[in-house]
C-alpha cells in the first residue's frame, strides 16, 4: 500500500502548481493536521484514495469549514484494506485551544480506546499531530510530545508512527525518518510517501 503523509505546510507542487502525477498510485492520504481544510478538500477531489485526518493545534477552523470528502479519525481506529490506523490529534496545552491537551488528558483519551484496541487487536499506524515525548519532539511546551504515545508504541509495536507539528524547516534539525524499536517514525511535514506491506 502506497501512503502519502502530509502535515503543517501545504505543498506548492500539489496545490499552487498542481501536478496530478504526485497522486498517481497513492492508495491512502494521511493528514497530521495544521493544514487548510480547502487543501484537504482539493486533494480529495483529485484522488480516489481516502483522505484521513486528525486535528492540529491550529485546526479550530475545521469547525466552521470542515474538509469536504475527507474522514476525521480522531479517537478511533479506522481500517482501510486491512490496515488499522489509530488517530489522536492535538498538541500539548500551552494556551486556550480546542485541540490542546495536558499529558493527563491525552492519557484519558487513550484509556477510552482500550475496548477498540482490544477489539481490533492493536493498530498498524499511529497517526497524530504531535510527536511522542523525547522522540523527535521540541524542548518548549508547545512542541513537547506526549508520553502516552511511547506507551502505545511499546505495547502495540505498529509498523509506522506518523506525526507532524515539529516543522523540518525549524532551526533545530528534526529528522524525516527515525526508528523507535521496530516502529518507523515519519515526520510528515509538507509531504512524504512511504509503503506499507500488508
HELIX and SHEET records of a PDB file:
HELIX    1   1 UNK A   20  UNK A   23  5                                   4    
HELIX    2   2 UNK A   37  UNK A   45  1                                   9    
HELIX    3   3 UNK A   59  UNK A   63  5                                   5    
HELIX    4   4 UNK A  103  UNK A  111  1                                   9    
HELIX    5   5 UNK A  114  UNK A  120  1                                   7    
HELIX    6   6 UNK A  141  UNK A  143  5                                   3    
HELIX    7   7 UNK A  147  UNK A  156  1                                  10    
SHEET    1   A 5 UNK A  71  UNK A  72  0                                        
SHEET    2   A 5 UNK A  50  UNK A  53  1                                        
SHEET    3   A 5 UNK A  28  UNK A  31  1                                        
SHEET    4   A 5 UNK A   2  UNK A   7  1                                        
SHEET    5   A 5 UNK A 190  UNK A 195 -1                                        
SHEET    1   B 6 UNK A  76  UNK A  80  0                                        
SHEET    2   B 6 UNK A  83  UNK A  88 -1                                        
SHEET    3   B 6 UNK A 125  UNK A 128  1                                        
SHEET    4   B 6 UNK A 160  UNK A 163  1                                        
SHEET    5   B 6 UNK A 183  UNK A 187  1                                        
SHEET    6   B 6 UNK A 177  UNK A 180 -1                                        
SHEET    1   C 2 UNK A  91  UNK A  92  0                                        
SHEET    2   C 2 UNK A 100  UNK A 101  1                                        
END                                                                             
